[in-house]
Amino acid sequence: MQYSVELIEELAVLAMYNLANRQLGLKIHHEAEPSAIAAAQRLYKKGIITLPDGGYLTHLGIEAADHAQAVITILSS
C-alpha cells in the first residue's frame, strides 16, 4: 500500500488537535501552508472536522485523531 502526500498532510492536521480538551477547536488561517489548508478541506468533506478551515472534531474525527496521534506517538518512541 502506498501512502499519498495528501494522506500524510491530513494526519498532520489531525495531530494538531488537543484530545485532552475536545472543547478546543482548530483554526487554519488563510496564511497557513496551502497543503494544510487543502488537508483541512479534505477532512471536512470526509466528515472528520466541522469546518473547512478546522473547527472541531466530529465523533468520527475524534476516533481518527486518537488513532493518528497514537500511531505518531508509537513511531516516535
C-alpha positions in Angstrom: 0.0 0.0 0.0 1.3 3.4 -1.0 0.7 6.5 1.2 0.0 9.7 -0.6 1.3 13.1 0.4 -2.4 14.1 0.9 -2.9 11.4 3.5 0.3 12.4 5.4 -1.0 16.1 5.3 -4.3 15.0 6.7 -2.6 13.1 9.5 -0.6 16.2 10.3 -3.7 18.2 10.7 -5.3 15.6 12.9 -2.2 15.6 15.1 -2.7 19.3 15.8 -5.9 18.7 17.7 -5.8 18.6 21.5 -7.6 15.4 22.5 -7.2 16.2 26.2 -9.6 19.1 25.8 -12.1 18.5 23.0 -13.7 21.9 23.5 -10.6 23.4 21.9 -11.1 23.6 18.2 -8.5 24.4 15.5 -8.3 27.3 13.1 -6.2 27.0 10.0 -5.7 30.6 8.8 -5.6 31.6 5.2 -1.9 32.4 5.7 -1.2 28.8 6.6 0.7 26.5 4.2 -1.5 25.7 1.2 -1.1 22.0 2.0 -2.6 22.4 5.5 -5.5 24.4 4.1 -6.2 21.7 1.5 -5.9 18.9 4.1 -8.4 20.6 6.3 -10.8 21.0 3.4 -10.5 17.3 2.6 -11.1 16.3 6.2 -14.2 18.5 6.3 -15.5 16.8 3.1 -14.9 13.4 4.8 -17.0 14.5 7.8 -14.0 14.4 10.2 -13.9 18.1 11.2 -16.8 20.5 11.4 -15.5 23.4 9.3 -13.4 23.6 6.1 -10.8 25.6 8.0 -10.7 23.4 11.1 -13.4 23.8 13.7 -14.0 20.9 16.0 -13.6 17.1 15.5 -16.7 15.2 14.8 -17.3 11.9 16.5 -15.6 10.2 13.6 -12.8 12.8 13.8 -12.2 12.1 17.5 -11.6 8.5 16.7 -9.4 9.3 13.7 -7.3 11.8 15.6 -7.0 9.4 18.5 -5.6 6.7 16.3 -3.4 9.1 14.3 -1.9 10.6 17.4 -1.4 7.1 18.9 0.5 6.0 15.8 2.6 9.1 15.8 3.5 8.6 19.5 4.3 4.9 19.0 6.5 5.5 16.0 8.3 8.5 17.5 9.4 6.5 20.6 
